[in-house]
Amino acid sequence: MKETINLGIIGLGGRGESLLEYVILDEADVNVVGVCDLYEDRARKGFDLVKEKKGNEPLKTLDYHDILDIPGLDCVFVTSSWETHIQIAIDAMKKGIRPGVEVGAAYSIQQLWDLVRTSEETGVPCMMLENCCYGREEMMLMHMIRNGQFGEIVHCEGGYRHDLREEVGFGRENRHYRNANYMNRNCENYPTHELGPICQMLGINHGNRLLKLTSTASCSRGLNAYLTGEKGPEYDQASYPFAQGDVVNTVITCAHGQTISLTLDTTLPRYYSRGLVVQGTKAMYCEDNNSIFMDGVHSEMDGFYWKKFWGNAEEFRKDWESPTWKQFLEDGVRGGHGGMDYLVDRAFFDSVKNECDPPIDVYDMATWMCISVLSEESIALGGAPVYIPDFTNGKWIETR
């Protein structure tokens, strides 16, 4: 076991800078030896944060290949734009360096196969840093499911329902990659926040697999209306024909018959929600009203007056809080997104230190990311079913 690890961070926009400042630099066993961004001011900000909080002067560069050439580098955080994630991860693994990759979309099935085969051929693990798998509610539900409280899971729902009109609409000014994606792609462009926890609940790649999907998209009106109001009708993108539909619905079928419904909803006015719904033969959970309906505890009549039970999921914490979160609450919750960022990053650091497989591996990463590509294809084909590759090449049949 390594006592300390040497880390480079590639990509210092909002996400990379936040993780560096509020998680990575607080870890005594992590040495930040290199920082990189395409923009000098962002790279300089990262350099200054490391020097201020850790006291050392990391390599600062605008070319990520320089980070991968640092002697003794153990791992990298890939927090750059979506379209660069997979190639950087591949290049890192070829150098014997473990990548921890932030969430995002994929752009082709071929690049995902390249990712998987590179990890297999080099023997270097790759982990997706899907923080929502470490959410308090998600981990409590996992604990309940593994202990039989939901019976057999039959159907799940989830979504990325987040008003991103400002982030996308001001993407050019703020140098944010989402703007170009919304201009050019129509797909479920950010599937893993909701899909990652659901796949873990359904044992995907561990005795079950995603089999096929269908996807449909609404028209695109939200960004045009927003930009017309914010920047005026003469602004060039106020009337731009954005490719990305305002609401995208994707239905996935699993090998054992379970279904998953995903919704992307980011360019209309709305509240934030990941819209998690879990339905089993013994219980149902709904995120939006934070409630659990238990067969034998609640009755059919309760269902007609369910509003009075909204929020009752909190009552299950005393018996079903996940062990990870029990310890986290005792130690003191820290890191962004309510603590999820710390837990997922810590899991990555521990896998590097212990030289073991990460909890979210390259097969999970490829399976979850491919939804963006395949939904794009299904939408273009008028909602036709599209089959999902088995990136494990049959390993899913035996629970790993």
Secondary structure in CASP SS format (residue, H / E / C, confidence):
PFRMAT SS
TARGET T0000
AUTHOR 0000-0000-0000
METHOD secondary structure of the structure
MODEL  1
M C 1.00
K C 1.00
E C 1.00
T C 1.00
I E 1.00
N E 1.00
L E 1.00
G E 1.00
I E 1.00
I E 1.00
G C 1.00
L C 1.00
G C 1.00
G H 1.00
R H 1.00
G H 1.00
E H 1.00
S H 1.00
L H 1.00
L H 1.00
E H 1.00
Y H 1.00
V C 1.00
I H 1.00
L H 1.00
D H 1.00
E C 1.00
A C 1.00
D C 1.00
V E 1.00
N E 1.00
V E 1.00
V E 1.00
G E 1.00
V E 1.00
C E 1.00
D C 1.00
L C 1.00
Y C 1.00
E H 1.00
D H 1.00
R H 1.00
A H 1.00
R H 1.00
K H 1.00
G H 1.00
F H 1.00
D H 1.00
L H 1.00
V H 1.00
K H 1.00
E H 1.00
K H 1.00
K H 1.00
G C 1.00
N C 1.00
E C 1.00
P C 1.00
L E 1.00
K E 1.00
T E 1.00
L C 1.00
D C 1.00
Y H 1.00
H H 1.00
D H 1.00
I H 1.00
L H 1.00
D C 1.00
I C 1.00
P C 1.00
G C 1.00
L C 1.00
D C 1.00
C E 1.00
V E 1.00
F E 1.00
V E 1.00
T C 1.00
S C 1.00
S C 1.00
W H 1.00
E H 1.00
T H 1.00
H H 1.00
I H 1.00
Q H 1.00
I H 1.00
A H 1.00
I H 1.00
D H 1.00
A H 1.00
M H 1.00
K H 1.00
K C 1.00
G C 1.00
I C 1.00
R E 1.00
P E 1.00
G E 1.00
V E 1.00
E C 1.00
V C 1.00
G C 1.00
A C 1.00
A C 1.00
Y C 1.00
S C 1.00
I H 1.00
Q H 1.00
Q H 1.00
L H 1.00
W H 1.00
D H 1.00
L H 1.00
V H 1.00
R H 1.00
T H 1.00
S H 1.00
E H 1.00
E H 1.00
T H 1.00
G C 1.00
V C 1.00
P C 1.00
C C 1.00
M E 1.00
M E 1.00
L C 1.00
E C 1.00
N H 1.00
C H 1.00
C H 1.00
Y H 1.00
G C 1.00
R H 1.00
E H 1.00
E H 1.00
M H 1.00
M H 1.00
L H 1.00
M H 1.00
H H 1.00
M H 1.00
I H 1.00
R H 1.00
N C 1.00
G C 1.00
Q C 1.00
F C 1.00
G C 1.00
E C 1.00
I E 1.00
V E 1.00
H E 1.00
C E 1.00
E E 1.00
G E 1.00
G E 1.00
Y E 1.00
R E 1.00
H C 1.00
D C 1.00
L C 1.00
R H 1.00
E H 1.00
E H 1.00
V H 1.00
G H 1.00
F C 1.00
G C 1.00
R C 1.00
E C 1.00
N C 1.00
R C 1.00
H C 1.00
Y C 1.00
R H 1.00
N H 1.00
A H 1.00
N H 1.00
Y H 1.00
M H 1.00
N H 1.00
R C 1.00
N C 1.00
C C 1.00
E C 1.00
N C 1.00
Y C 1.00
P C 1.00
T H 1.00
H H 1.00
E H 1.00
L H 1.00
G H 1.00
P H 1.00
I H 1.00
C H 1.00
Q H 1.00
M H 1.00
L C 1.00
G C 1.00
I E 1.00
N C 1.00
H C 1.00
G C 1.00
N E 1.00
R C 1.00
L E 1.00
L E 1.00
K E 1.00
L E 1.00
T E 1.00
S E 1.00
T E 1.00
A E 1.00
S C 1.00
C C 1.00
S C 1.00
R C 1.00
G H 1.00
L H 1.00
N H 1.00
A H 1.00
Y H 1.00
L H 1.00
T H 1.00
G H 1.00
E H 1.00
K H 1.00
G C 1.00
P C 1.00
E C 1.00
Y C 1.00
D H 1.00
Q H 1.00
A H 1.00
S C 1.00
Y C 1.00
P C 1.00
F C 1.00
A C 1.00
Q C 1.00
G C 1.00
D C 1.00
V E 1.00
V E 1.00
N E 1.00
T E 1.00
V E 1.00
I E 1.00
T E 1.00
C E 1.00
A C 1.00
H C 1.00
G C 1.00
Q C 1.00
T E 1.00
I E 1.00
S E 1.00
L E 1.00
T E 1.00
L E 1.00
D E 1.00
T C 1.00
T C 1.00
L C 1.00
P C 1.00
R C 1.00
Y C 1.00
Y C 1.00
S E 1.00
R C 1.00
G C 1.00
L C 1.00
V E 1.00
V E 1.00
Q E 1.00
G E 1.00
T C 1.00
K C 1.00
A E 1.00
M E 1.00
Y E 1.00
C E 1.00
E C 1.00
D C 1.00
N C 1.00
N C 1.00
S E 1.00
I E 1.00
F E 1.00
M E 1.00
D E 1.00
G C 1.00
V C 1.00
H E 1.00
S C 1.00
E H 1.00
M H 1.00
D H 1.00
G H 1.00
F H 1.00
Y C 1.00
W H 1.00
K H 1.00
K H 1.00
F H 1.00
W C 1.00
G C 1.00
N H 1.00
A H 1.00
E H 1.00
E H 1.00
F H 1.00
R H 1.00
K H 1.00
D H 1.00
W H 1.00
E C 1.00
S C 1.00
P H 1.00
T H 1.00
W H 1.00
K H 1.00
Q H 1.00
F H 1.00
L H 1.00
E H 1.00
D H 1.00
G C 1.00
V C 1.00
R C 1.00
G C 1.00
G C 1.00
H H 1.00
G H 1.00
G H 1.00
M H 1.00
D H 1.00
Y H 1.00
L H 1.00
V H 1.00
D H 1.00
R H 1.00
A H 1.00
F H 1.00
F H 1.00
D H 1.00
S H 1.00
V H 1.00
K H 1.00
N H 1.00
E C 1.00
C C 1.00
D C 1.00
P C 1.00
P C 1.00
I C 1.00
D C 1.00
V H 1.00
Y H 1.00
D H 1.00
M H 1.00
A H 1.00
T H 1.00
W H 1.00
M H 1.00
C H 1.00
I H 1.00
S H 1.00
V H 1.00
L H 1.00
S H 1.00
E H 1.00
E H 1.00
S H 1.00
I H 1.00
A H 1.00
L C 1.00
G C 1.00
G C 1.00
A C 1.00
P C 1.00
V E 1.00
Y E 1.00
I C 1.00
P C 1.00
D C 1.00
F C 1.00
T C 1.00
N C 1.00
G C 1.00
K H 1.00
W H 1.00
I H 1.00
E C 1.00
T C 1.00
R C 1.00
END
